[in-house]
């Protein structure tokens, strides 16, 4: 496989396109606003690309901690960067309303017990009906469940650490009203082997990436250290907003210290081949880095259409294109410097 020149691709593409366009200006002319053009075929090639991505470091044990119920935050006992232990109380709500709800529920239970007792005595004296006795017993059961709910909410009017870790972000402050389930604190576990980088990929790259593919990872915080990573998760559905598929790469820190939010670049050598379209260099116009444009002949054989393509690599006098030439068999090579979208042409 030809060595891919990703580093020098922008300069090479632009240089080649400029030279090609200059030479063609001497050979191809426009007659009565009709450009004389030539076509060459598109060929397909399978290759295993080295893909590049970037993302932020995150911990798989990261937890967004919230209260179960609504309430006013009375106290937050930690700040960002604090180390915490599993079970440690991190924040509490104002308990005035919550304690009142527990007391009210307890009073309801006491009343329901008295009503059930009276109903039983009256039933035994044949004064009350069986239905009245059963209704009183049902009310007692309902009151007991209400007490259990109030006591449960009382128990969860505080936030506790789910494991040993570090508070990475404090989202809310004392005195604010916290809604049920709204994050108040974010914490990450202390396990140094659960660091990952997440990023989105388009569908064609999602199709060739596999769990177990190895990545070389460069972390900006450690410019002289090379880290190894491996793909551990591949999303099976696209993000509804971006349309990309999330990939998760586990990164081994070795003897280094990682933190959430560190920027990382990843280079992944895929284990599955990817199909690219190979076209002559002179077919590319307006090359800019990994983006360029090509022209194809329309069905009427008299006009052309402009296509944006994604360039993968250079191979001698050919350019590999990953996107933009689906179901296209030929591209225009001679005369591209004179063309615009919809221009009139005559095939030589």
Secondary structure as the mmCIF struct_conf table of DSSP 4:
data_model
#
loop_
_struct_conf.conf_type_id
_struct_conf.id
_struct_conf.beg_label_comp_id
_struct_conf.beg_label_asym_id
_struct_conf.beg_label_seq_id
_struct_conf.end_label_comp_id
_struct_conf.end_label_asym_id
_struct_conf.end_label_seq_id
HELX_LH_PP_P HELX_LH_PP_P1 UNK A 2 UNK A 4
TURN_TY1_P TURN_TY1_P1 UNK A 6 UNK A 8
HELX_RH_AL_P HELX_RH_AL_P1 UNK A 9 UNK A 24
TURN_TY1_P TURN_TY1_P2 UNK A 25 UNK A 27
STRN STRN1 UNK A 30 UNK A 31
TURN_TY1_P TURN_TY1_P3 UNK A 32 UNK A 33
STRN STRN2 UNK A 34 UNK A 41
STRN STRN3 UNK A 43 UNK A 47
STRN STRN4 UNK A 50 UNK A 59
TURN_TY1_P TURN_TY1_P4 UNK A 60 UNK A 61
STRN STRN5 UNK A 63 UNK A 66
BEND BEND1 UNK A 68 UNK A 69
STRN STRN6 UNK A 71 UNK A 76
TURN_TY1_P TURN_TY1_P5 UNK A 80 UNK A 81
STRN STRN7 UNK A 83 UNK A 84
TURN_TY1_P TURN_TY1_P6 UNK A 86 UNK A 87
STRN STRN8 UNK A 89 UNK A 93
HELX_RH_AL_P HELX_RH_AL_P2 UNK A 96 UNK A 124
TURN_TY1_P TURN_TY1_P7 UNK A 125 UNK A 126
BEND BEND2 UNK A 127 UNK A 128
HELX_RH_AL_P HELX_RH_AL_P3 UNK A 130 UNK A 155
TURN_TY1_P TURN_TY1_P8 UNK A 156 UNK A 156
BEND BEND3 UNK A 157 UNK A 157
STRN STRN9 UNK A 158 UNK A 160
BEND BEND4 UNK A 162 UNK A 164
STRN STRN10 UNK A 165 UNK A 170
TURN_TY1_P TURN_TY1_P9 UNK A 174 UNK A 175
BEND BEND5 UNK A 176 UNK A 176
STRN STRN11 UNK A 177 UNK A 178
HELX_LH_PP_P HELX_LH_PP_P2 UNK A 179 UNK A 179
TURN_TY1_P TURN_TY1_P10 UNK A 180 UNK A 181
STRN STRN12 UNK A 183 UNK A 189
BEND BEND6 UNK A 190 UNK A 190
TURN_TY1_P TURN_TY1_P11 UNK A 192 UNK A 193
STRN STRN13 UNK A 195 UNK A 201
HELX_RH_AL_P HELX_RH_AL_P4 UNK A 203 UNK A 208
TURN_TY1_P TURN_TY1_P12 UNK A 211 UNK A 212
STRN STRN14 UNK A 214 UNK A 219
HELX_RH_3T_P HELX_RH_3T_P1 UNK A 220 UNK A 222
TURN_TY1_P TURN_TY1_P13 UNK A 223 UNK A 224
STRN STRN15 UNK A 226 UNK A 234
BEND BEND7 UNK A 236 UNK A 237
TURN_TY1_P TURN_TY1_P14 UNK A 240 UNK A 242
STRN STRN16 UNK A 245 UNK A 251
TURN_TY1_P TURN_TY1_P15 UNK A 254 UNK A 255
BEND BEND8 UNK A 256 UNK A 256
TURN_TY1_P TURN_TY1_P16 UNK A 260 UNK A 261
STRN STRN17 UNK A 263 UNK A 269
BEND BEND9 UNK A 271 UNK A 272
STRN STRN18 UNK A 274 UNK A 280
HELX_RH_3T_P HELX_RH_3T_P2 UNK A 281 UNK A 283
STRN STRN19 UNK A 285 UNK A 288
TURN_TY1_P TURN_TY1_P17 UNK A 289 UNK A 290
STRN STRN20 UNK A 291 UNK A 297
TURN_TY1_P TURN_TY1_P18 UNK A 299 UNK A 300
BEND BEND10 UNK A 301 UNK A 302
STRN STRN21 UNK A 303 UNK A 303
STRN STRN22 UNK A 304 UNK A 315
TURN_TY1_P TURN_TY1_P19 UNK A 316 UNK A 317
STRN STRN23 UNK A 318 UNK A 323
BEND BEND11 UNK A 324 UNK A 324
TURN_TY1_P TURN_TY1_P20 UNK A 326 UNK A 327
STRN STRN24 UNK A 330 UNK A 334
TURN_TY1_P TURN_TY1_P21 UNK A 335 UNK A 335
HELX_RH_3T_P HELX_RH_3T_P3 UNK A 336 UNK A 338
TURN_TY1_P TURN_TY1_P22 UNK A 341 UNK A 342
STRN STRN25 UNK A 344 UNK A 344
STRN STRN26 UNK A 345 UNK A 347
#
